[in-house]
Amino acid sequence: MLRGVDLVIPAGQAVGLVGLNGAGKSTLVKPLCRFYDPDHGQILWDGVDLRELCPRELRRRIGATFQDFMEYDLTARENIALGDLTALQDDARVEHAARLADVHDKLATLPHG
């Protein structure tokens, strides 16, 4: 449960939340991803209540990694495109993302590139 939270994330910015286990990081992020809606109050995205936005479209624009993780048996390309599967067949987008993550040079040395 969150109370008295007032958070502004400017458009185009990335935010990382860090803290001890149980500090409320996931509790804050899960409603932003529309995993559930708030019982009270509201979450606004560009002034629009998140409950009015399509969860699928919202999730295309936001990413989160939670403590409860799982390993995916995927190629490096598939892992890179996991956040946007439309990029899977787009070599330029996958390479650009790999360069931004500073893993392109390492991946290029692997047997299948």
MMTF fields as JSON, N, C-alpha, C and O atoms, coordinates in Angstrom:
{
  "mmtfVersion": "1.0.0",
  "mmtfProducer": "UNKNOWN",
  "numBonds": 451,
  "numAtoms": 452,
  "numGroups": 113,
  "numChains": 1,
  "numModels": 1,
  "chainsPerModel": [1],
  "groupsPerChain": [113],
  "chainIdList": ["A"],
  "bondAtomList": [4, 2, 8, 6, 12, 10, 16, 14, 20, 18, 24, 22, 28, 26, 32, 30, 36, 34, 40, 38, 44, 42, 48, 46, 52, 50, 56, 54, 60, 58, 64, 62, 68, 66, 72, 70, 76, 74, 80, 78, 84, 82, 88, 86, 92, 90, 96, 94, 100, 98, 104, 102, 108, 106, 112, 110, 116, 114, 120, 118, 124, 122, 128, 126, 132, 130, 136, 134, 140, 138, 144, 142, 148, 146, 152, 150, 156, 154, 160, 158, 164, 162, 168, 166, 172, 170, 176, 174, 180, 178, 184, 182, 188, 186, 192, 190, 196, 194, 200, 198, 204, 202, 208, 206, 212, 210, 216, 214, 220, 218, 224, 222, 228, 226, 232, 230, 236, 234, 240, 238, 244, 242, 248, 246, 252, 250, 256, 254, 260, 258, 264, 262, 268, 266, 272, 270, 276, 274, 280, 278, 284, 282, 288, 286, 292, 290, 296, 294, 300, 298, 304, 302, 308, 306, 312, 310, 316, 314, 320, 318, 324, 322, 328, 326, 332, 330, 336, 334, 340, 338, 344, 342, 348, 346, 352, 350, 356, 354, 360, 358, 364, 362, 368, 366, 372, 370, 376, 374, 380, 378, 384, 382, 388, 386, 392, 390, 396, 394, 400, 398, 404, 402, 408, 406, 412, 410, 416, 414, 420, 418, 424, 422, 428, 426, 432, 430, 436, 434, 440, 438, 444, 442, 448, 446],
  "bondOrderList": [1, 1, 1, 1, 1, 1, 1, 1, 1, 1, 1, 1, 1, 1, 1, 1, 1, 1, 1, 1, 1, 1, 1, 1, 1, 1, 1, 1, 1, 1, 1, 1, 1, 1, 1, 1, 1, 1, 1, 1, 1, 1, 1, 1, 1, 1, 1, 1, 1, 1, 1, 1, 1, 1, 1, 1, 1, 1, 1, 1, 1, 1, 1, 1, 1, 1, 1, 1, 1, 1, 1, 1, 1, 1, 1, 1, 1, 1, 1, 1, 1, 1, 1, 1, 1, 1, 1, 1, 1, 1, 1, 1, 1, 1, 1, 1, 1, 1, 1, 1, 1, 1, 1, 1, 1, 1, 1, 1, 1, 1, 1, 1],
  "groupList": [{"groupName": "MET", "atomNameList": ["N", "CA", "C", "O"], "elementList": ["N", "C", "C", "O"], "formalChargeList": [0, 0, 0, 0], "bondAtomList": [1, 0, 2, 1, 3, 2], "bondOrderList": [1, 1, 2], "singleLetterCode": "M", "chemCompType": "L-PEPTIDE LINKING"}, {"groupName": "LEU", "atomNameList": ["N", "CA", "C", "O"], "elementList": ["N", "C", "C", "O"], "formalChargeList": [0, 0, 0, 0], "bondAtomList": [1, 0, 2, 1, 3, 2], "bondOrderList": [1, 1, 2], "singleLetterCode": "L", "chemCompType": "L-PEPTIDE LINKING"}, {"groupName": "ARG", "atomNameList": ["N", "CA", "C", "O"], "elementList": ["N", "C", "C", "O"], "formalChargeList": [0, 0, 0, 0], "bondAtomList": [1, 0, 2, 1, 3, 2], "bondOrderList": [1, 1, 2], "singleLetterCode": "R", "chemCompType": "L-PEPTIDE LINKING"}, {"groupName": "GLY", "atomNameList": ["N", "CA", "C", "O"], "elementList": ["N", "C", "C", "O"], "formalChargeList": [0, 0, 0, 0], "bondAtomList": [1, 0, 2, 1, 3, 2], "bondOrderList": [1, 1, 2], "singleLetterCode": "G", "chemCompType": "PEPTIDE LINKING"}, {"groupName": "VAL", "atomNameList": ["N", "CA", "C", "O"], "elementList": ["N", "C", "C", "O"], "formalChargeList": [0, 0, 0, 0], "bondAtomList": [1, 0, 2, 1, 3, 2], "bondOrderList": [1, 1, 2], "singleLetterCode": "V", "chemCompType": "L-PEPTIDE LINKING"}, {"groupName": "ASP", "atomNameList": ["N", "CA", "C", "O"], "elementList": ["N", "C", "C", "O"], "formalChargeList": [0, 0, 0, 0], "bondAtomList": [1, 0, 2, 1, 3, 2], "bondOrderList": [1, 1, 2], "singleLetterCode": "D", "chemCompType": "L-PEPTIDE LINKING"}, {"groupName": "ILE", "atomNameList": ["N", "CA", "C", "O"], "elementList": ["N", "C", "C", "O"], "formalChargeList": [0, 0, 0, 0], "bondAtomList": [1, 0, 2, 1, 3, 2], "bondOrderList": [1, 1, 2], "singleLetterCode": "I", "chemCompType": "L-PEPTIDE LINKING"}, {"groupName": "PRO", "atomNameList": ["N", "CA", "C", "O"], "elementList": ["N", "C", "C", "O"], "formalChargeList": [0, 0, 0, 0], "bondAtomList": [1, 0, 2, 1, 3, 2], "bondOrderList": [1, 1, 2], "singleLetterCode": "P", "chemCompType": "L-PEPTIDE LINKING"}, {"groupName": "ALA", "atomNameList": ["N", "CA", "C", "O"], "elementList": ["N", "C", "C", "O"], "formalChargeList": [0, 0, 0, 0], "bondAtomList": [1, 0, 2, 1, 3, 2], "bondOrderList": [1, 1, 2], "singleLetterCode": "A", "chemCompType": "L-PEPTIDE LINKING"}, {"groupName": "GLN", "atomNameList": ["N", "CA", "C", "O"], "elementList": ["N", "C", "C", "O"], "formalChargeList": [0, 0, 0, 0], "bondAtomList": [1, 0, 2, 1, 3, 2], "bondOrderList": [1, 1, 2], "singleLetterCode": "Q", "chemCompType": "L-PEPTIDE LINKING"}, {"groupName": "ASN", "atomNameList": ["N", "CA", "C", "O"], "elementList": ["N", "C", "C", "O"], "formalChargeList": [0, 0, 0, 0], "bondAtomList": [1, 0, 2, 1, 3, 2], "bondOrderList": [1, 1, 2], "singleLetterCode": "N", "chemCompType": "L-PEPTIDE LINKING"}, {"groupName": "LYS", "atomNameList": ["N", "CA", "C", "O"], "elementList": ["N", "C", "C", "O"], "formalChargeList": [0, 0, 0, 0], "bondAtomList": [1, 0, 2, 1, 3, 2], "bondOrderList": [1, 1, 2], "singleLetterCode": "K", "chemCompType": "L-PEPTIDE LINKING"}, {"groupName": "SER", "atomNameList": ["N", "CA", "C", "O"], "elementList": ["N", "C", "C", "O"], "formalChargeList": [0, 0, 0, 0], "bondAtomList": [1, 0, 2, 1, 3, 2], "bondOrderList": [1, 1, 2], "singleLetterCode": "S", "chemCompType": "L-PEPTIDE LINKING"}, {"groupName": "THR", "atomNameList": ["N", "CA", "C", "O"], "elementList": ["N", "C", "C", "O"], "formalChargeList": [0, 0, 0, 0], "bondAtomList": [1, 0, 2, 1, 3, 2], "bondOrderList": [1, 1, 2], "singleLetterCode": "T", "chemCompType": "L-PEPTIDE LINKING"}, {"groupName": "CYS", "atomNameList": ["N", "CA", "C", "O"], "elementList": ["N", "C", "C", "O"], "formalChargeList": [0, 0, 0, 0], "bondAtomList": [1, 0, 2, 1, 3, 2], "bondOrderList": [1, 1, 2], "singleLetterCode": "C", "chemCompType": "L-PEPTIDE LINKING"}, {"groupName": "PHE", "atomNameList": ["N", "CA", "C", "O"], "elementList": ["N", "C", "C", "O"], "formalChargeList": [0, 0, 0, 0], "bondAtomList": [1, 0, 2, 1, 3, 2], "bondOrderList": [1, 1, 2], "singleLetterCode": "F", "chemCompType": "L-PEPTIDE LINKING"}, {"groupName": "TYR", "atomNameList": ["N", "CA", "C", "O"], "elementList": ["N", "C", "C", "O"], "formalChargeList": [0, 0, 0, 0], "bondAtomList": [1, 0, 2, 1, 3, 2], "bondOrderList": [1, 1, 2], "singleLetterCode": "Y", "chemCompType": "L-PEPTIDE LINKING"}, {"groupName": "HIS", "atomNameList": ["N", "CA", "C", "O"], "elementList": ["N", "C", "C", "O"], "formalChargeList": [0, 0, 0, 0], "bondAtomList": [1, 0, 2, 1, 3, 2], "bondOrderList": [1, 1, 2], "singleLetterCode": "H", "chemCompType": "L-PEPTIDE LINKING"}, {"groupName": "TRP", "atomNameList": ["N", "CA", "C", "O"], "elementList": ["N", "C", "C", "O"], "formalChargeList": [0, 0, 0, 0], "bondAtomList": [1, 0, 2, 1, 3, 2], "bondOrderList": [1, 1, 2], "singleLetterCode": "W", "chemCompType": "L-PEPTIDE LINKING"}, {"groupName": "GLU", "atomNameList": ["N", "CA", "C", "O"], "elementList": ["N", "C", "C", "O"], "formalChargeList": [0, 0, 0, 0], "bondAtomList": [1, 0, 2, 1, 3, 2], "bondOrderList": [1, 1, 2], "singleLetterCode": "E", "chemCompType": "L-PEPTIDE LINKING"}],
  "groupTypeList": [0, 1, 2, 3, 4, 5, 1, 4, 6, 7, 8, 3, 9, 8, 4, 3, 1, 4, 3, 1, 10, 3, 8, 3, 11, 12, 13, 1, 4, 11, 7, 1, 14, 2, 15, 16, 5, 7, 5, 17, 3, 9, 6, 1, 18, 5, 3, 4, 5, 1, 2, 19, 1, 14, 7, 2, 19, 1, 2, 2, 2, 6, 3, 8, 13, 15, 9, 5, 15, 0, 19, 16, 5, 1, 13, 8, 2, 19, 10, 6, 8, 1, 3, 5, 1, 13, 8, 1, 9, 5, 5, 8, 2, 4, 19, 17, 8, 8, 2, 1, 8, 5, 4, 17, 5, 11, 1, 8, 13, 1, 7, 17, 3],
  "groupIdList": [1, 2, 3, 4, 5, 6, 7, 8, 9, 10, 11, 12, 13, 14, 15, 16, 17, 18, 19, 20, 21, 22, 23, 24, 25, 26, 27, 28, 29, 30, 31, 32, 33, 34, 35, 36, 37, 38, 39, 40, 41, 42, 43, 44, 45, 46, 47, 48, 49, 50, 51, 52, 53, 54, 55, 56, 57, 58, 59, 60, 61, 62, 63, 64, 65, 66, 67, 68, 69, 70, 71, 72, 73, 74, 75, 76, 77, 78, 79, 80, 81, 82, 83, 84, 85, 86, 87, 88, 89, 90, 91, 92, 93, 94, 95, 96, 97, 98, 99, 100, 101, 102, 103, 104, 105, 106, 107, 108, 109, 110, 111, 112, 113],
  "secStructList": [7, 7, 7, 1, 7, 7, 7, 7, 7, 7, 6, 6, 7, 7, 7, 7, 7, 7, 7, 7, 6, 6, 1, 1, 2, 2, 2, 2, 2, 2, 2, 2, 6, 6, 1, 1, 7, 7, 1, 1, 1, 7, 7, 3, 3, 6, 6, 3, 3, 4, 4, 4, 1, 7, 2, 2, 2, 2, 2, 6, 1, 7, 7, 7, 7, 7, 1, 1, 7, 7, 7, 7, 7, 7, 7, 2, 2, 2, 2, 2, 2, 6, 6, 7, 4, 4, 4, 6, 6, 7, 2, 2, 2, 2, 2, 2, 2, 2, 2, 2, 6, 6, 7, 2, 2, 2, 2, 2, 6, 1, 6, 6, 7],
  "xCoordList": [0.843, 0.0, 0.89, 1.847, 0.57, 1.293, 0.391, -0.808, 0.972, 0.224, 1.104, 2.306, 0.48, 1.188, 2.318, 3.261, 2.243, 3.297, 2.98, 1.871, 3.959, 3.844, 5.141, 6.191, 5.079, 6.261, 6.042, 4.998, 7.016, 6.954, 8.178, 9.314, 7.923, 8.999, 8.861, 7.903, 9.794, 9.696, 9.751, 10.443, 9.037, 9.022, 10.443, 11.264, 10.718, 12.017, 13.091, 14.239, 12.753, 13.733, 13.618, 12.554, 14.704, 14.723, 14.926, 15.644, 14.289, 14.378, 14.736, 14.155, 15.677, 16.018, 15.647, 15.979, 14.967, 14.614, 15.491, 15.568, 16.14, 16.98, 16.581, 16.089, 16.796, 16.476, 16.521, 16.681, 16.379, 16.399, 15.182, 14.16, 15.301, 14.152, 13.021, 13.23, 11.831, 10.665, 10.462, 9.559, 11.296, 11.194, 10.014, 9.628, 9.438, 8.28, 8.538, 7.688, 9.69, 10.009, 8.992, 8.429, 8.759, 7.8, 6.392, 5.607, 6.066, 4.742, 4.501, 3.369, 5.545, 5.428, 5.335, 4.552, 6.12, 6.226, 5.074, 4.628, 4.596, 3.561, 2.305, 1.776, 1.792, 0.639, 0.988, 0.134, 2.242, 2.653, 2.57, 2.284, 2.82, 2.757, 1.346, 1.134, 0.39, -1.004, -1.125, -1.996, -0.249, -0.431, -1.624, -2.282, -1.888, -3.132, -3.365, -2.439, -4.618, -4.985, -5.093, -5.413, -4.831, -4.93, -6.38, -7.324, -6.524, -7.845, -8.289, -9.479, -7.329, -7.601, -6.605, -5.519, -6.968, -6.065, -5.977, -6.798, -4.966, -4.815, -3.359, -2.539, -3.07, -1.751, -1.993, -2.774, -1.328, -1.524, -0.339, 0.816, -0.641, 0.357, -0.013, -1.048, 0.815, 0.515, -0.872, -1.609, -1.212, -2.473, -3.675, -4.785, -3.48, -4.574, -4.448, -3.366, -5.553, -5.568, -5.181, -5.739, -4.23, -3.748, -4.876, -4.79, -5.917, -7.038, -7.763, -8.503, -7.554, -8.176, -7.31, -7.761, -6.074, -5.156, -5.196, -5.388, -5.016, -4.953, -3.676, -2.584, -3.784, -2.59, -1.547, -0.349, -1.989, -1.047, -0.233, 0.981, -0.901, -0.199, 0.716, 1.823, 0.261, 1.089, 2.355, 3.444, 2.236, 3.39, 4.373, 5.529, 3.938, 4.875, 5.796, 6.849, 5.403, 6.154, 6.908, 7.577, 6.81, 7.424, 8.063, 7.564, 9.154, 9.803, 10.204, 10.565, 10.14, 10.509, 11.088, 10.645, 12.069, 12.646, 12.445, 12.844, 11.832, 11.514, 12.44, 13.102, 12.47, 13.317, 12.976, 13.87, 11.696, 11.274, 11.566, 10.757, 12.706, 13.132, 13.075, 12.908, 13.215, 13.35, 14.358, 14.537, 15.0, 15.936, 15.198, 14.396, 15.48, 14.862, 15.873, 17.025, 15.455, 16.314, 16.175, 15.52, 16.806, 16.689, 18.063, 19.039, 18.136, 19.372, 19.593, 18.692, 20.778, 21.058, 20.102, 19.578, 19.869, 18.938, 17.547, 16.918, 17.069, 15.741, 15.684, 14.684, 16.738, 16.784, 16.741, 16.055, 17.463, 17.483, 16.115, 15.664, 15.441, 14.141, 12.974, 11.827, 13.243, 12.167, 11.219, 10.017, 11.718, 10.859, 10.019, 9.025, 10.397, 9.648, 9.873, 10.81, 9.025, 9.224, 9.172, 9.576, 8.681, 8.69, 10.121, 10.367, 11.059, 12.464, 13.199, 14.332, 12.574, 13.253, 13.891, 14.987, 13.221, 13.751, 14.437, 14.766, 14.652, 15.251, 16.689, 16.939, 17.63, 19.04, 19.553, 20.28, 19.174, 19.671, 19.189, 19.961, 17.925, 17.387, 18.031, 18.355, 18.218, 18.844, 20.286, 20.731, 21.016, 22.403, 22.465, 23.324, 21.577, 21.552, 21.311, 21.991, 20.35, 20.061, 21.259, 21.573, 21.931, 23.112, 24.234, 24.949, 24.383, 25.406, 25.063, 25.939, 23.796, 23.38, 23.639, 23.982, 23.473, 23.699, 25.172, 25.547, 26.0, 27.443, 27.771, 28.713, 26.98, 27.255, 27.518, 27.829, 27.396, 27.542, 28.91, 28.983, 29.977, 31.322, 31.522, 32.123, 31.031, 31.15, 30.333, 30.807, 29.109, 28.26, 28.86, 28.739, 29.503, 30.105, 31.219, 31.536, 31.817, 32.891, 32.371, 33.147, 31.077, 30.51, 30.461, 30.432, 30.451, 30.501, 29.458, 29.762, 28.246, 27.198, 26.939, 25.92, 27.865, 27.735, 26.64, 26.383],
  "yCoordList": [-1.171, 0.0, 1.237, 1.329, 2.161, 3.427, 4.549, 4.564, 5.467, 6.641, 7.868, 7.837, 8.942, 10.211, 10.252, 11.027, 9.431, 9.406, 10.44, 10.485, 11.261, 12.26, 12.166, 12.594, 11.619, 11.349, 11.876, 11.628, 12.598, 13.091, 12.549, 12.73, 11.881, 11.392, 12.141, 11.908, 13.033, 13.805, 12.904, 11.885, 13.276, 12.526, 12.334, 13.25, 11.136, 10.823, 10.498, 10.263, 10.478, 10.206, 8.758, 8.147, 8.228, 6.896, 7.062, 7.956, 6.195, 6.253, 4.875, 3.876, 4.82, 3.572, 3.684, 4.675, 2.685, 2.656, 1.635, 0.48, 2.053, 1.15, 1.258, 2.293, 0.196, 0.214, -1.193, -2.168, -1.275, -2.559, -3.393, -2.859, -4.709, -5.581, -5.115, -4.815, -5.057, -4.667, -3.172, -2.727, -2.381, -0.922, -0.345, 0.802, -1.125, -0.649, -0.35, 0.245, -0.746, -0.471, -1.116, -0.447, -2.41, -3.113, -2.601, -2.513, -2.264, -1.73, -0.431, -0.137, 0.338, 1.583, 1.336, 1.992, 0.405, 0.214, -0.612, -0.329, -1.604, -2.486, -1.743, -2.052, -0.78, -0.034, 0.836, 1.076, 1.309, 2.072, 1.215, 1.721, -0.088, -1.031, -1.585, -2.412, -1.148, -1.614, -3.095, -3.775, -3.606, -4.971, -5.014, -6.044, -3.895, -3.692, -2.198, -1.398, -1.835, -0.427, 0.001, -0.817, 1.27, 1.747, 1.706, 1.942, 1.401, 1.427, 2.86, 3.17, 3.729, 5.138, 5.977, 5.506, 7.201, 8.1, 7.752, 7.004, 8.307, 8.059, 8.172, 8.78, 7.573, 7.674, 8.304, 7.793, 9.405, 10.133, 9.937, 9.951, 9.758, 9.689, 10.803, 10.738, 11.807, 12.992, 13.546, 13.968, 13.538, 14.095, 13.177, 13.566, 11.962, 11.009, 9.901, 9.352, 9.58, 8.505, 7.197, 6.855, 6.468, 5.226, 4.233, 3.435, 4.267, 3.331, 3.554, 2.682, 4.712, 4.999, 4.531, 4.534, 4.13, 3.699, 2.19, 1.457, 1.739, 0.31, -0.262, 0.2, -1.259, -1.808, -2.289, -2.098, -2.906, -3.422, -2.297, -2.42, -1.204, -0.068, 0.61, 1.029, 0.714, 1.303, 0.489, 1.056, -0.82, -1.695, -1.689, -2.077, -1.259, -1.113, 0.079, 0.179, 0.987, 2.226, 2.249, 3.234, 1.176, 1.154, -0.21, -1.219, -0.24, -1.501, -1.547, -0.528, -2.723, -2.893, -4.285, -5.242, -4.39, -5.671, -5.836, -4.978, -6.932, -7.15, -8.19, -8.953, -8.203, -9.104, -10.561, -11.405, -10.862, -12.213, -12.41, -12.045, -12.979, -13.084, -14.531, -15.457, -14.692, -16.015, -15.919, -14.86, -17.016, -17.038, -17.471, -18.405, -16.783, -17.104, -17.859, -17.44, -18.955, -19.72, -19.12, -19.686, -17.964, -17.219, -16.85, -16.84, -16.548, -16.038, -14.601, -13.982, -14.083, -12.684, -11.768, -10.813, -12.046, -11.242, -11.247, -10.197, -12.417, -12.512, -11.776, -11.127, -11.871, -11.143, -9.643, -8.922, -9.166, -7.731, -7.265, -6.188, -8.069, -7.677, -8.004, -7.705, -8.606, -9.049, -7.921, -8.153, -6.726, -5.598, -5.085, -4.396, -5.405, -4.964, -5.982, -5.853, -6.979, -8.086, -7.671, -8.439, -6.463, -5.997, -5.756, -5.656, -5.662, -5.432, -6.73, -6.696, -7.853, -9.147, -9.364, -9.917, -8.936, -9.132, -7.889, -7.841, -6.895, -5.633, -5.556, -5.12, -5.986, -6.039, -4.697, -4.647, -3.625, -2.303, -1.933, -1.394, -2.214, -1.885, -2.733, -2.232, -4.014, -4.899, -4.463, -4.396, -4.167, -3.725, -2.403, -2.225, -1.479, -0.182, -0.381, 0.23, -1.23, -1.498, -2.146, -1.821, -3.062, -3.72, -2.71, -2.782, -1.779, -0.742, 0.172, 0.535, 0.537, 1.377, 0.677, 1.321, -0.637, -1.412, -1.772, -2.416, -1.355, -1.61, -3.108, -3.541, -3.897, -5.33, -5.766, -6.932, -4.843, -5.213, -5.835, -6.894, -5.204, -5.709, -7.115, -7.97, -7.355, -8.676, -9.7, -10.808, -9.338, -10.26, -10.59, -11.716, -9.612, -9.798, -10.844, -11.439, -11.081, -12.061, -13.488, -14.441, -13.641, -14.971, -15.727, -15.103, -17.064, -17.861, -17.498, -17.541, -17.143, -16.799, -15.291, -14.842, -14.52, -13.068, -12.626, -11.429],
  "zCoordList": [0.0, 0.0, 0.0, 0.769, -0.851, -0.931, -0.446, -0.722, 0.266, 0.726, 0.551, 0.812, 0.105, 0.021, -0.985, -0.822, -2.028, -3.036, -4.101, -4.633, -4.401, -5.461, -6.251, -5.771, -7.438, -8.245, -9.649, -10.252, -10.171, -11.543, -12.276, -11.839, -13.398, -14.256, -15.573, -16.31, -15.886, -17.131, -18.371, -18.372, -19.401, -20.658, -21.164, -21.116, -21.646, -22.223, -21.207, -21.585, -19.935, -18.888, -18.422, -18.519, -17.925, -17.328, -15.833, -15.383, -15.076, -13.625, -13.111, -13.536, -12.21, -11.541, -10.078, -9.426, -9.556, -8.144, -7.445, -7.864, -6.4, -5.62, -4.156, -3.706, -3.436, -2.016, -1.459, -2.193, -0.169, 0.511, 0.138, -0.292, 0.305, 0.108, 1.01, 2.186, 0.451, 1.224, 1.349, 2.058, 0.661, 0.78, -0.009, 0.217, -0.932, -1.683, -3.145, -3.806, -3.669, -5.073, -6.011, -6.877, -5.839, -6.691, -6.47, -7.414, -5.24, -4.922, -5.677, -6.061, -5.891, -6.639, -8.143, -8.83, -8.654, -10.1, -10.688, -11.8, -9.979, -10.544, -10.973, -12.041, -10.206, -10.72, -11.933, -12.786, -12.015, -13.199, -14.452, -15.537, -14.303, -15.419, -15.624, -16.512, -14.827, -14.851, -14.536, -15.077, -13.654, -13.172, -12.235, -12.09, -11.609, -10.877, -10.792, -10.932, -10.561, -10.479, -9.026, -8.164, -8.743, -7.361, -6.863, -7.617, -5.581, -4.953, -4.703, -4.765, -4.42, -4.138, -4.917, -5.257, -5.196, -5.903, -7.372, -7.904, -8.018, -9.444, -9.848, -9.16, -10.977, -11.599, -12.956, -13.759, -13.205, -14.457, -15.393, -14.968, -16.652, -17.721, -18.685, -19.348, -18.763, -19.576, -19.251, -20.141, -17.968, -17.522, -17.652, -17.289, -18.163, -18.353, -17.303, -17.098, -16.648, -15.659, -16.348, -17.39, -15.77, -16.362, -16.618, -17.551, -15.817, -15.982, -17.307, -17.762, -17.925, -19.219, -20.387, -21.532, -20.106, -21.161, -21.318, -20.348, -22.536, -22.823, -22.201, -22.531, -21.306, -20.674, -21.677, -21.465, -22.755, -23.756, -24.391, -24.553, -24.75, -25.351, -24.335, -24.675, -23.106, -22.052, -21.867, -21.771, -21.815, -21.573, -22.738, -22.568, -23.902, -25.026, -24.801, -25.432, -23.902, -23.676, -22.358, -22.047, -21.575, -20.262, -20.049, -20.547, -19.318, -19.011, -17.552, -16.962, -16.979, -15.579, -15.394, -16.029, -14.529, -14.156, -12.661, -11.874, -12.275, -10.881, -10.268, -10.973, -8.969, -8.211, -8.512, -8.568, -8.705, -9.052, -10.527, -11.379, -10.826, -12.214, -12.679, -11.886, -13.961, -14.543, -15.678, -16.281, -15.955, -17.062, -18.32, -18.298, -19.404, -20.68, -21.534, -21.649, -22.126, -23.018, -24.418, -25.293, -24.605, -25.843, -26.366, -25.616, -27.646, -28.224, -27.752, -27.187, -27.984, -27.633, -28.391, -27.817, -29.666, -30.483, -29.853, -29.729, -29.457, -28.853, -27.513, -27.205, -26.727, -25.458, -25.689, -24.963, -26.689, -26.989, -27.449, -27.058, -28.284, -28.844, -27.92, -28.252, -26.78, -25.893, -25.517, -25.386, -25.343, -24.99, -26.14, -25.914, -27.373, -28.553, -29.66, -30.447, -29.72, -30.656, -32.111, -32.984, -32.396, -33.787, -34.265, -35.467, -33.33, -33.687, -34.012, -34.491, -33.76, -33.891, -35.262, -35.354, -36.315, -37.671, -38.226, -39.411, -37.391, -37.831, -37.321, -36.197, -38.167, -37.768, -37.243, -36.251, -37.91, -37.51, -36.111, -35.317, -35.798, -34.466, -33.385, -32.308, -33.667, -32.682, -32.438, -31.292, -33.511, -33.352, -32.604, -31.74, -32.917, -32.234, -30.736, -29.911, -30.388, -28.975, -28.294, -27.149, -28.991, -28.422, -28.195, -27.196, -29.118, -28.942, -27.759, -26.974, -27.64, -26.509, -25.175, -24.183, -25.162, -23.94, -23.763, -22.783, -24.713, -24.683, -24.674, -24.009, -25.425, -25.538, -26.985, -27.231, -27.935, -29.341, -29.629, -30.254, -29.191, -29.495, -28.917, -29.567, -27.718, -27.086, -27.867, -28.119, -28.252, -28.996, -30.363, -30.844, -30.979, -32.304, -32.261, -33.291, -31.098, -30.988, -30.791, -30.858, -30.552, -30.358, -31.679, -32.74, -31.638, -32.865, -33.925, -35.117, -33.521, -34.477, -34.514, -35.038, -33.957, -33.963, -33.025, -32.897]
}
